[in-house]
Amino acid sequence: MPNPLEYGVIITDADGRVTQFLEKPSWGEVISDTGQHRHLCAQPSVLELVKEGVPTDWSKDVFPQLLAAGRPLYGYVG
């Protein structure tokens, strides 16, 4: 996408597995021209990362934990 600053950018490998993403980067941080738009499908176990009563941002809280733990996180480039 021409201007990914509003959405964030994402990098996937050949199988679609997310290897890196950056939420709302500055132009100096843009790592890809693949924009991040969300339609989520998740295993119920992912919801364990969302604590009741605690505001949670998927891009800042959940996705980084999944990547750090090596858990599968996939994207589709349409």
OpenMM code with the backbone's topology and positions (N, CA, C; nanometers):
from openmm import Vec3, app, unit

residues = "MET PRO ASN PRO LEU GLU TYR GLY VAL ILE ILE THR ASP ALA ASP GLY ARG VAL THR GLN PHE LEU GLU LYS PRO SER TRP GLY GLU VAL ILE SER ASP THR GLY GLN HIS ARG HIS LEU CYS ALA GLN PRO SER VAL LEU GLU LEU VAL LYS GLU GLY VAL PRO THR ASP TRP SER LYS ASP VAL PHE PRO GLN LEU LEU ALA ALA GLY ARG PRO LEU TYR GLY TYR VAL GLY".split()
positions = [
    Vec3(0.0842, -0.1169, 0.0000),
    Vec3(0.0000, 0.0000, 0.0000),
    Vec3(0.0888, 0.1233, 0.0000),
    Vec3(0.0482, 0.2291, -0.0640),
    Vec3(0.1330, 0.3474, -0.0769),
    Vec3(0.1655, 0.4151, 0.0565),
    Vec3(0.0701, 0.4178, 0.1508),
    Vec3(0.0938, 0.4833, 0.2789),
    Vec3(0.0506, 0.3911, 0.3933),
    Vec3(0.1422, 0.3095, 0.4439),
    Vec3(0.1073, 0.2133, 0.5494),
    Vec3(0.1075, 0.2726, 0.6907),
    Vec3(0.1322, 0.4015, 0.7038),
    Vec3(0.1497, 0.4611, 0.8361),
    Vec3(0.0257, 0.4513, 0.9245),
    Vec3(-0.0928, 0.4532, 0.8658),
    Vec3(-0.2149, 0.4459, 0.9446),
    Vec3(-0.2447, 0.3057, 0.9956),
    Vec3(-0.1922, 0.2042, 0.9284),
    Vec3(-0.2340, 0.0676, 0.9555),
    Vec3(-0.1281, -0.0207, 1.0181),
    Vec3(-0.0061, 0.0079, 0.9938),
    Vec3(0.0995, -0.0820, 1.0330),
    Vec3(0.1404, -0.1673, 0.9150),
    Vec3(0.2550, -0.2299, 0.9268),
    Vec3(0.3077, -0.3124, 0.8187),
    Vec3(0.3385, -0.4518, 0.8713),
    Vec3(0.3446, -0.5461, 0.7786),
    Vec3(0.3610, -0.6852, 0.8176),
    Vec3(0.4490, -0.7565, 0.7154),
    Vec3(0.5255, -0.8535, 0.7619),
    Vec3(0.6055, -0.9379, 0.6740),
    Vec3(0.5681, -1.0828, 0.7038),
    Vec3(0.5402, -1.1581, 0.5960),
    Vec3(0.5110, -1.3004, 0.6098),
    Vec3(0.6122, -1.3794, 0.5280),
    Vec3(0.6332, -1.5048, 0.5679),
    Vec3(0.7210, -1.5912, 0.4886),
    Vec3(0.6405, -1.6536, 0.3749),
    Vec3(0.7017, -1.7438, 0.3006),
    Vec3(0.6375, -1.8054, 0.1841),
    Vec3(0.5117, -1.8840, 0.2199),
    Vec3(0.5022, -1.9303, 0.3451),
    Vec3(0.3856, -2.0060, 0.3903),
    Vec3(0.2773, -1.9177, 0.4514),
    Vec3(0.3019, -1.7852, 0.4587),
    Vec3(0.2049, -1.6941, 0.5175),
    Vec3(0.2243, -1.6699, 0.6655),
    Vec3(0.3254, -1.7312, 0.7241),
    Vec3(0.3497, -1.7112, 0.8673),
    Vec3(0.4077, -1.5719, 0.8907),
    Vec3(0.3522, -1.5012, 0.9863),
    Vec3(0.4000, -1.3667, 1.0177),
    Vec3(0.5367, -1.3781, 1.0845),
    Vec3(0.6338, -1.3083, 1.0287),
    Vec3(0.7681, -1.3080, 1.0860),
    Vec3(0.7988, -1.1759, 1.1540),
    Vec3(0.7279, -1.0707, 1.1134),
    Vec3(0.7527, -0.9388, 1.1734),
    Vec3(0.6345, -0.8478, 1.1424),
    Vec3(0.6029, -0.7625, 1.2368),
    Vec3(0.5052, -0.6585, 1.2095),
    Vec3(0.5375, -0.5385, 1.2958),
    Vec3(0.4891, -0.4253, 1.2530),
    Vec3(0.5118, -0.3015, 1.3253),
    Vec3(0.3863, -0.2181, 1.3131),
    Vec3(0.3243, -0.1888, 1.4243),
    Vec3(0.2001, -0.1124, 1.4270),
    Vec3(0.2284, 0.0363, 1.4100),
    Vec3(0.1620, 0.0967, 1.3152),
    Vec3(0.1685, 0.2407, 1.2881),
    Vec3(0.3114, 0.2961, 1.2940),
    Vec3(0.3960, 0.2526, 1.2026),
    Vec3(0.5358, 0.2975, 1.2029),
    Vec3(0.5512, 0.4399, 1.1496),
    Vec3(0.6663, 0.4977, 1.1747),
    Vec3(0.7024, 0.6228, 1.1077),
    Vec3(0.7636, 0.5830, 0.9740),
    Vec3(0.7847, 0.6802, 0.8833),
    Vec3(0.8417, 0.6453, 0.7529),
    Vec3(0.9786, 0.5798, 0.7684),
    Vec3(1.0556, 0.6185, 0.8680),
    Vec3(1.1870, 0.5588, 0.8892),
    Vec3(1.1817, 0.4150, 0.9388),
    Vec3(1.0652, 0.3711, 0.9847),
    Vec3(1.0491, 0.2353, 1.0380),
    Vec3(0.9772, 0.1409, 0.9423),
    Vec3(0.9292, 0.1907, 0.8297),
    Vec3(0.8520, 0.1083, 0.7368),
    Vec3(0.9401, -0.0062, 0.6863),
    Vec3(0.8947, -0.1295, 0.7096),
    Vec3(0.9720, -0.2492, 0.6749),
    Vec3(0.9115, -0.3252, 0.5578),
    Vec3(0.7959, -0.2798, 0.5095),
    Vec3(0.7248, -0.3514, 0.4050),
    Vec3(0.6172, -0.2603, 0.3478),
    Vec3(0.5680, -0.2937, 0.2300),
    Vec3(0.4540, -0.2194, 0.1765),
    Vec3(0.3251, -0.3009, 0.1890),
    Vec3(0.3300, -0.4078, 0.2673),
    Vec3(0.2115, -0.4889, 0.2935),
    Vec3(0.1431, -0.4345, 0.4171),
    Vec3(0.0254, -0.3804, 0.3984),
    Vec3(-0.0475, -0.3189, 0.5093),
    Vec3(-0.1154, -0.4216, 0.5969),
    Vec3(-0.1371, -0.3832, 0.7185),
    Vec3(-0.1977, -0.4719, 0.8176),
    Vec3(-0.3431, -0.4316, 0.8387),
    Vec3(-0.4357, -0.5136, 0.7889),
    Vec3(-0.5785, -0.4976, 0.8130),
    Vec3(-0.6220, -0.6269, 0.8794),
    Vec3(-0.7159, -0.6202, 0.9703),
    Vec3(-0.7440, -0.7394, 1.0497),
    Vec3(-0.8819, -0.7990, 1.0311),
    Vec3(-0.8806, -0.9258, 1.0118),
    Vec3(-0.9958, -1.0144, 1.0271),
    Vec3(-0.9355, -1.1305, 1.1039),
    Vec3(-0.9703, -1.1432, 1.2287),
    Vec3(-0.9030, -1.2400, 1.3145),
    Vec3(-0.9789, -1.3701, 1.3286),
    Vec3(-0.9040, -1.4770, 1.3253),
    Vec3(-0.9503, -1.6102, 1.3618),
    Vec3(-0.8444, -1.6618, 1.4583),
    Vec3(-0.8857, -1.7046, 1.5759),
    Vec3(-0.7868, -1.7462, 1.6748),
    Vec3(-0.8319, -1.8720, 1.7472),
    Vec3(-0.7329, -1.9505, 1.7866),
    Vec3(-0.7595, -2.0640, 1.8736),
    Vec3(-0.8074, -2.0101, 2.0081),
    Vec3(-0.8960, -2.0785, 2.0763),
    Vec3(-0.9425, -2.0317, 2.2068),
    Vec3(-0.8284, -2.0054, 2.3061),
    Vec3(-0.7174, -2.0789, 2.2936),
    Vec3(-0.6060, -2.0593, 2.3868),
    Vec3(-0.5439, -1.9202, 2.3754),
    Vec3(-0.5596, -1.8555, 2.2597),
    Vec3(-0.5058, -1.7196, 2.2428),
    Vec3(-0.5770, -1.6226, 2.3367),
    Vec3(-0.7026, -1.6488, 2.3653),
    Vec3(-0.7781, -1.5597, 2.4536),
    Vec3(-0.7237, -1.5599, 2.5964),
    Vec3(-0.6408, -1.6575, 2.6312),
    Vec3(-0.5770, -1.6577, 2.7632),
    Vec3(-0.4827, -1.5387, 2.7785),
    Vec3(-0.4383, -1.4819, 2.6678),
    Vec3(-0.3495, -1.3658, 2.6717),
    Vec3(-0.4256, -1.2362, 2.6954),
    Vec3(-0.5572, -1.2423, 2.6887),
    Vec3(-0.6423, -1.1254, 2.7115),
    Vec3(-0.6999, -1.1382, 2.8517),
    Vec3(-0.6572, -1.0503, 2.9395),
    Vec3(-0.7006, -1.0570, 3.0794),
    Vec3(-0.8310, -0.9793, 3.0997),
    Vec3(-0.9224, -1.0399, 3.1715),
    Vec3(-1.0517, -0.9774, 3.1975),
    Vec3(-1.0332, -0.8441, 3.2702),
    Vec3(-1.1002, -0.7433, 3.2211),
    Vec3(-1.0965, -0.6115, 3.2842),
    Vec3(-0.9738, -0.5287, 3.2521),
    Vec3(-0.8837, -0.5820, 3.1716),
    Vec3(-0.7614, -0.5097, 3.1354),
    Vec3(-0.7700, -0.4720, 2.9875),
    Vec3(-0.7648, -0.3419, 2.9561),
    Vec3(-0.7678, -0.3030, 2.8150),
    Vec3(-0.6527, -0.3704, 2.7390),
    Vec3(-0.6848, -0.4297, 2.6249),
    Vec3(-0.5859, -0.5051, 2.5485),
    Vec3(-0.5860, -0.4583, 2.4036),
    Vec3(-0.4675, -0.4348, 2.3508),
    Vec3(-0.4501, -0.3988, 2.2109),
    Vec3(-0.3855, -0.5191, 2.1429),
    Vec3(-0.4532, -0.5768, 2.0451),
    Vec3(-0.4014, -0.6967, 1.9799),
    Vec3(-0.2630, -0.6737, 1.9216),
    Vec3(-0.2412, -0.5593, 1.8587),
    Vec3(-0.1120, -0.5327, 1.7936),
    Vec3(0.0004, -0.5052, 1.8922),
    Vec3(-0.0325, -0.4457, 2.0039),
    Vec3(0.0721, -0.4099, 2.1006),
    Vec3(0.0883, -0.5126, 2.2117),
    Vec3(-0.0162, -0.5871, 2.2408),
    Vec3(-0.0128, -0.6798, 2.3538),
    Vec3(-0.0104, -0.8271, 2.3127),
    Vec3(-0.1031, -0.8674, 2.2277),
    Vec3(-0.1202, -1.0087, 2.1970),
    Vec3(-0.0247, -1.0572, 2.0877),
    Vec3(-0.0222, -0.9890, 1.9733),
    Vec3(0.0634, -1.0349, 1.8630),
    Vec3(0.2105, -1.0450, 1.9022),
    Vec3(0.2666, -0.9455, 1.9728),
    Vec3(0.4079, -0.9600, 2.0128),
    Vec3(0.4324, -1.0817, 2.1026),
    Vec3(0.3373, -1.1128, 2.1902),
    Vec3(0.3532, -1.2305, 2.2756),
    Vec3(0.3514, -1.3586, 2.1936),
    Vec3(0.2628, -1.3645, 2.0955),
    Vec3(0.2560, -1.4834, 2.0098),
    Vec3(0.3865, -1.5017, 1.9336),
    Vec3(0.4385, -1.3934, 1.8746),
    Vec3(0.5640, -1.4028, 1.7998),
    Vec3(0.6806, -1.4405, 1.8902),
    Vec3(0.6890, -1.3781, 2.0083),
    Vec3(0.7993, -1.4054, 2.1008),
    Vec3(0.7987, -1.5504, 2.1479),
    Vec3(0.6800, -1.6060, 2.1618),
    Vec3(0.6678, -1.7448, 2.2083),
    Vec3(0.6803, -1.8447, 2.0932),
    Vec3(0.6923, -1.7952, 1.9704),
    Vec3(0.7028, -1.8848, 1.8556),
    Vec3(0.5722, -1.9516, 1.8192),
    Vec3(0.4622, -1.8964, 1.8692),
    Vec3(0.3317, -1.9541, 1.8375),
    Vec3(0.2915, -1.9143, 1.6960),
    Vec3(0.2157, -1.9963, 1.6286),
    Vec3(0.1799, -1.9667, 1.4893),
    Vec3(0.0904, -1.8444, 1.4769),
    Vec3(0.1292, -1.7578, 1.3878),
    Vec3(0.0534, -1.6371, 1.3563),
    Vec3(0.0661, -1.6205, 1.2049),
    Vec3(-0.0456, -1.6239, 1.1358),
    Vec3(-0.0433, -1.6234, 0.9898),
    Vec3(-0.1193, -1.5044, 0.9340),
    Vec3(-0.0776, -1.4625, 0.8160),
    Vec3(-0.1455, -1.3561, 0.7450),
    Vec3(-0.1703, -1.3981, 0.6015),
    Vec3(-0.2673, -1.3351, 0.5418),
    Vec3(-0.2989, -1.3601, 0.4017),
    Vec3(-0.2818, -1.2297, 0.3259),
    Vec3(-0.2017, -1.2316, 0.2232),
    Vec3(-0.1807, -1.1133, 0.1405),
    Vec3(-0.2780, -1.1228, 0.0238),
    Vec3(-0.3759, -1.0344, 0.0243),
    Vec3(-0.4795, -1.0385, -0.0787),
    Vec3(-0.4589, -0.9339, -0.1843),
] * unit.nanometer
topology = app.Topology()
chain = topology.addChain("A")
for resn in residues:
    res = topology.addResidue(resn, chain)
    for name in ("N", "CA", "C"):
        topology.addAtom(name, app.Element.getBySymbol(name[0]), res)
